[in-house]
Amino acid sequence: MADPLLFNPRTYDPAHFDPETRRLLRATVDWFENRGKRRLIEDYRSRAWLSEFLEFSSKEGLFATFLTPASAADGQQDKRWDTARIAALNEIFGFYGLDYWYAWQVTILGLGPVWQSDNAAVRSRAAELLSQGEVFAFGLSEKAHGADIYSTDMLLEPDGAGGFRASGSKYYIGNGNAAGLVSVFGRRTDIEGPDGYVFFAADSRHPAYHLVKNVVDSSKYVSEFRLEDYPVAEADILHTGRAAFDAALNTVNVGKFNLCTGAIGICEHAMYEAVTHAQNRILYGRPVTAFPHVRRELTDAYVRLVGMKLFSDRAVDYFRSAGPDDRRYLLFNPMTKMKVTTEGEKVIDLMWDVIAAKGFEKDTYFAQAATEIRGLPKLEGTVHVNLALILKFMGNHLLNPAEYAPVPTRLDAADDAFLFRQGPARGLGAVRFHDWRTAYDAFAAVPNVARFREQADALCEFVTTAAPDEEQSRDLDLLLAVGQLFALVVHGQLILEQAQLTGLDEDVLDELFAVLVRDFSAHAVELHGKDSATAAQQSWALGAVRRPVVDDARSTRVWQRVEALSGAYEMAP
């Protein structure tokens, strides 16, 4: 019997979506299943470009339907920017191979500056290119500066006729080999400071566009390209000045959310393989799963994965319900990027400890999962960058709640238009949140939720009585340890909200929060050991350590759910 909490291609029927979305999601699953495991693995090993997949996408109108906002859809009702169905497709792509997800992900990034632009001609061109099956690219980062857009060396020299000549290189640009349109960030040579920023649309097929190489050994084409005296007409300009800077950050806000559901898909496929292998491998006369430490590792992996899904599904609702007066998504977004993707690494590591050498075998999905899961925490800003961003919200989130109407589950067929009119990328410290305690109060009777709530309350005490002083606030190493503690409270909050909305089995929830209690304790001990931690902070840290509530019967029941995954799915050969 399929586990209803995990994606399983054998039973997948996204009945909660409209008919065309259901058709496209199911058609995508069928394309991968018909291609078969051997072919997918061989494509991965041979670093083959994704031409046949993109032909399928073009024929079905997959990217065009999912990535054309209603404002550019020319009245075609099935085209919209719908974060719920985008998340569903991320999960499917992750499940079958991150190379497919990556081509889609960087197309999303490339479209971000376009859909935020008032340039009707480029918007129309982008919609037409999507309908033709083209992919897109996001020309932001550079070899010398990374994503430090303040220091861009893509220079635009005025040509005297209202346009520019662009020269410079971009590095680590996905789809740079094939993009019908590349959104490129640069700066004018005749204007100093942020007023000189420019986002413009370039064509990878233009003679002045020079593809240097793929900088990674992968089917993902992560390009270095160079523009040499590239003509940028006034009609190619997407944004100028501060608006170009905001468009870059707001595009990343939209795009980096996709990493969490990609990680979920990777972990789900790997879990089917790992549990099936462990259950059927006999060691010392017993199945590997008879050993208590194996059961513990696989159970921890399972509940962590469930937590990833619950958090991400609930974060979708806040994205879709966002507006000028509700910017809570700006916290939940780096949380999905940082917390969910690092949870994915833990899930894979726990399973890999169990299956050991099997995880290296070339005919498994797990071998690529173990490699690809590492990339997601490092894309669209490192873990450290996103943790530092999360910290900006800590005071208001923990101590200064505001009143909001409840946010419902958002699976409706609506266009998420606000994502392309987010406005200035500043003012994060002023964002307010609803009271996080409400979600915890609803599950106060669940033993490990109550135990974790003690730790969350202790963090509020830390913020009010032992928070880093001015000098410590410059010690990013110490601050990141605090950020990990805060991230756990937010992680738990959205998990609980989604658990209440979906009626999650309380055994699974209790087992999951036993893991979170251990995680909080581990990060508290880490904070205790920081060089600059004060005596008061050290004392607080040890006082926040808790032992989870142990219930052998509960753990056994959750293990039975994990054990049932053995043989529940095997990809067609």
N, C-alpha and C positions, 0 to 999 in steps of 0.2 A: 504493500500500500504506500502511495506517495505521501511524503511529508508535506502538509499544506503550507509550511513556513518556508520551504525551499523551492526554487525554480526547478522543474523537471520537464524536459521537452516531451516526454511521453504523455503527460497529462495536461500540458499547458494550454489553457484557453482563457485569454484575457477578456472575459465576458463583461468586465466593468468598463470597457472602452466602447466607443462607437464602432459601427460595422467596418468602416474602412481602416481604422487603426487596428482592429482585431485581425483583419485580413493581412495587413502588411506585417504585423508582428509575427503572425503564424507563418506567413510565406518566408520570412527571414529565417525562422527556425528550420523550416523544411528545406531551404536551400543549403544550410549548413549540414543538416542530417543527410541529405542526399549526396552531398559532396563526400562525406565520410571521414572517419578519423584518420585513416592512413594518408589521405590526400591533404588534409589540413596540416598534419604534422610535417609532411614532406614540403609543403609550401613554406612552412615556418623555418624548417632546416635549410632550405635552398634560398631563402631570402627573396622569394618571388614577389614581384609587385602585384598588387591586388586587382589586376585588370578584370578578371572574370567576375569577381565580387562587385566591382563598380559597374560592370555591364548589367548585372542583375539589379542593382540599385537603380540604375538609369531606366531599365525596362519597367520596373514596378513603380517608379516615381517615389522611391523611399525617402531619399534625402530631401527632395523637393516638397513632399507632403509634410514632413516633420519639421523642416527648417525654414519654411517661408512663413513669416508672420502674416496675419490677416490683412494688415495694411498694404502688403505687397502681393496679395494672392489674387487680385483681379476678380474678386467675387467667388473664387473656387472654395466651396464650403469646407472641404476636408483639409485644406492647407491652413495651418496655424502654428504658433510657437507655444507648445503645450508641455510644460515641464514634467508632468506626470508620465506622458507617453515617451518623452525623450529619456527619462530615467529608466523606463522599462526596456527601451532599446539598448541603452548602455549596458544593462545587465546581460542581455542576450549576447552582445558583442564580446563582453568580458568572458562569458561562459565558453565561447568558441575560440577566442584568440584576441589578444590585445592589439595585434596589428590592425584588425578591422576596426576596433574601437578607436584607434589612434587617427586613422584617416578621417573618420567621422568627427572626432573631437577637434581636430585642428581646422576642419571645415567650419565648425561652430565658432571657433575663435576668429577665423577670417571673416565670418559674416557679421560679427559683433559691431565693428566700427561702421559697417555699411548700414545695418538696420537702425543704428543710432543717428545716422546722418540725415540731413534735409536734402541731400543731393538726389533728386528724383530720377535723374538719368542713370546714375550708378545703381540705385536701388532696383530700377527696372532691369538693368543689365544683369544684376546678380540673380534676380528671380528667373530670368530667361536662362542663364547659365545653369542654375539648379535644375530647371526643367529639362535641360539637355544632358543631365547626369554629371556635370562637372563638380570637382572638389575645389576647396578654397584653402588659403593659407594666411597666416597672421605674422607679418614681418615686423616683430617688435625687438627681440633680443639680438645682441651682438657679441662677437667673440671676446672682445676686450672688456665689455661692460656687463655682460649678462643681460638681465632685465632692468638694469639701472637706466631708466629712460631719461633721467636728467642729463645723462652723459652721451646721448646718442651721437654717432658720427656719420649718420646718413644725412648728407648735406644737400640742401636745395638752393641752387643759385638762380635768382630771378633772371628770366630771359628777355625782359623788356617788353613782352607782349601779354603780360598778365599771367604767364605760366612760369615754369621752373625747369631747370635741368638737374636731375638728381644723381648723385654719385655716392657710393658707399657700399658696405657689405652688411648682410644679416646672417646670423648663425643660429643653428638649432631651430630651423623653420620647417615644420612638418608640411608635407605635400608640395614643397617648393619645386618639385620636379614636374608637377602636372597641373597645378592650380590654374583654373581659368581666370581667377582674380586673386591678387595678393594685396591685402591691406597693409600698407607700409607706413611705419612711423619714422619721422625725421624732423629736422629743424632748418629753418631758413638761415642763410648766411648773412642776411642784411638786418636781422632783428635779434637782439640779445634777450635772454631770459625766456620765461614760459610763453610770452606772446609770439615767439618764433616757432613753436611746435606746429607740425603739420601731419595729418593722416591723409594718405592718398591711395588711390587704386592703381595697381600695376598689373601688367599681363605677363605671365611667365614665358609666353611665346614671342615676346618682342625681341628684336635683335640686340637691344641694349641691356637686356636681362641675361646675365650669364650664370648658369648653374655650375657651381664649383664641384660639389661632391655631396654624397650622403655621408654624414659624419658619424653614423652608427652602423654596425654590422647587423642589419635587420631588414625585414620587409618594410618596416616603417621607413619612409624616405624623409629623414630628418636633415634637411638640406643646409648647406651654405650657398648663398647666392650673392651676386655682386651686380649693382647697377652702375653703368658707366655712361654718364651724360644722357640719362634716360629722360625723355621728354614728358613732363607732367603738365598737362593742360589744365586750365582753370576748371574745366568740366570733370577732371579726375579728382579734385579735392573733396575729401570727406569731412574733415574738421580742421580748424586752425586754432592756435593759441591754447588757452587753458582748456577749451572744449576737447582738443585732441588728447591732452593729458587725461582728462576725465574719461574719455572714450576708451583709452587703453585700460584703465583700472576697472571700469564698469564691464568691459568685455571679459576680463579675467574673472570678475564676480560671477558672470553667467557661466563661463566655461569651466571653471575649476570645480563646480558642483558635480560635474559628470564623473569625476575620478572615483567618488564613493561607490556608485552603482557599478562601475567597471570592476572595481575591486571585489564587490560582492559576487558578481558572476564568476570571476576567477576562482574564488574560494568555494563556491558551490560545486563546480565541476570537479575541482581537486578533492573535495570531501567525498563525493561518490566513489572516486577511484581509491582513495586512501582507506575508507571504511571497508569497502569490498575486499581489498587486498588483505587488510589486517584480519578480517573475520575468517578468511579462507586460507590463511597461512598457518601451518602447524609448526610449533616450536616446542621442543621438549615434550612432545605428545599432547600439546594443548593448542587451541587457537591462540594467536597472539592477543586477541581481545579478552582472553581469560585473565590476563595479568592486571592487577589493580592500577598500576601506574599508567598502563595503556588506556584503560577505561577513563581514568581521570583526564588524561591529555586529550582524548577524542571528545569527551563531554565538554571540557573547557573550550575546545575549538568550536564545537557546535553552538554553545550558548553565546560565545563571542560573535559568531556569524549571525545568529538571530538578532543580537543587539545591533549589529551593523545595519541590518535590514530595517529594524524598527525605527532607529534614529533617522536613517535616510528617508524612509517613507514619510515620516512626520515632518522632516525639514522641507519636503516638497510642498506641503500645505502652506508653510510660511512664505516660501518663495512666491507661490501663486496668489497669495492674499496680500502681498506687499503693496505699499503705496507711499506717497510722500510723508504720511503720518504714521506709518508702520514699517520701520526698517529693521525689524528684528532679524530678518534674513541675513543681515550683515555679520551677525555672530554665528548663526547656524551654518552659514556657507563655509568659512574657514574651519569650522568644526568638522563638517563632512570631509573636507579635503585633508585635514591633519589627522583627526582622531579616527575616522572610519578607515582610512587607508593604512594607518599604522596598526589598527586592529587586524586588518587583513594580513599584514606581515606576521602577526602573532599566530593567527589561525593556521597559516601555511607552515610556520615553524613547528607548531604543536603536532601537526599531522606528519611532518617530515621526520620528527623524532621517532614516530611510531613506525613508519614504513621504510625509513633508513635508505638503503641502497636502491630500493625500488624507485625512489624519487629521482634517480639519475637516468633511468632507462629511456631510450630514445623513442620507444613506442607508446609512451604515456603522455597524457596531457599534463600530468603533475610536473614533469621536467620543465616545461615552459612556464607553468604557473609559478614555480619557485623562483624563476628568473624575473618574470614580468611583474610580479607583485612588488618587487623592490623599487620599480620605477615610479609608481604612483605617488608615494609620499614626497618624491623629489621633483615632481612636475608642478607647474603653476605656483611656484614659491615653495621653499623648503619647509619642513616641519617647524624649524625655528622661526622663520618669517611668519608663518601662520599662527604659531603660539603667541608671538609678540603681538600680533593683531588681536587675537582673542583676549589678551590681557586688558586691552583698552576698554572692554565692556564689563570687567569684573565688578567694579564698585556699584554701578547702577543695577546690574543683574542680581547681585546677591542682596543688596541693602536698600535699594530704592525702587521698589516695584510701582508700576502704573496700572491703571484700569484699561483693559482691552476687552472687546467682545470676543467670545470664544471663536477660535479658528476651526472650521469644520474640515473633514476629509475632502480633499480637492481632486476628484477624479473626473470632474465635468469637462466637457469638450469646449473649453474656453481658451481664448488667446491671451497669453501672459504679456500684455503690451507694456506694462510698467518696466519690465527688465530692459527695455531699450529707451527709456526716458528716466533713468535713475537720478539724473541731476549731478551736481558737484560731488566728487569723491572725497568728502571731508565731513567733519562733525560727528565722528564715530562716538566720541565720549559723551555725546548728548542723547544717544539712542536709549530709550527706556524699554523695559520688559515687563511682562506680567509676572505675578508672584510664582516663583519656582516651587515654593513649598506646597502649593495646591496639588501638583501631580504626586508628590511624595505622600501627602496626607491621604490620598485616595487608596494607597496600598500600605497603610501603616500596619496592617495586620500581617503582612508578609514579613517573616522574620529578618531576612537579610536586607530588605528595603528599609526596615526600621533601623537596622544596624548601620547601614550606609548613611541614613539620615543623621545619625549622631555625628558622623564624620563631616557631612555637609554643614551642619550647624557649627561644628568646631571651626570650619574654614571661615565662616562669618565672624567668629570671635577673633580669629587670626587677623582678618582684615581690619577690624576695629581696634585691636589692642597690640598687635605685633607686626603690623605691615612694614615692608621695607621702607627705610628712611630715604632721604634725598640722595645720600651717597650710595646706598644699596640699589637705588633705582637705576644706577648706571651699570650695575653688575648683572648683565644679561643672563649669565649662568645661573645665578640665584633666582632671577625672575622667571626663567623658563621652568624651574622646578615648581614654583607657585602656579604657573600657568597649567601645568599638568594636573594639579589638584583641582583647579577651577574647571578645567575641561571635563573632568570626570563627573562633576555635579551637573553640568549642562547635558552631557551624554546621558546620564541617568534620567534627567527630567524628560527629555523627548522620548526616550524609550518607554517611560511610564505613561506618557500621554498616548502614545500609539498602542501600548498594551491595553489601556482602557477602551480605546476606540475599537479595537479588534477582538477583545475578549481573550487575550493570550492566556494560555495555560499557566496557572500560578506556580506549578512545579518548575517550569522552564524559567519563569521570571525570578523565582527565589534562587535558583541555581546560578543564573546570570549575575544577580547582585552579590552572591557569594564571591564571584570572581572580581567584581568591582570593589568590594570591601578589601580584598587582598591587594588590588592595584593601588587603591588610595593609601593603604598602609605602606606599600613599597615606595611610593613617591614621597610620603612623609619622612620615611627614613632617609631617602636621598636628600631631602631638604635639610635634615638634621646634620648631615655630613658636609654641607657646603662650607667652603672656607670662610665666607663672610657672614654666616648665620650667627645671629646674636644669641646670648644665653636664653633670652625669653623665647626666641624662635625655636631653638633646639628643644627647650622644655615643651613648647606647644607641639612640636612635631612628634615627639615620643608619646605625648598624651593623646594624639589623634590615631594612634595605631589600634586597630581592632581585629579580633578574630571572627571570621564568619560563623554564623550559626550552622552547625553540622546536623544533617538529617540523612542518615543512610538510606532510609526508605525513599525519600525524595530523589536522592542522587541515583538510586537504582531505577526509578521510573523514568528519569531523564535519559539514563544510559540506554534503556530499552528503545527509546525513540532514535537514538544514534545507531544502535545495532540494526534497526530496521532499514537503515539506508543501504546496507549491504545488498548489492544486486538490484537496487531500486532503479538505477539508470546506468546504461553502458552505451556509449555513442556507437552508432552504426559503423561497421568497419569500412 
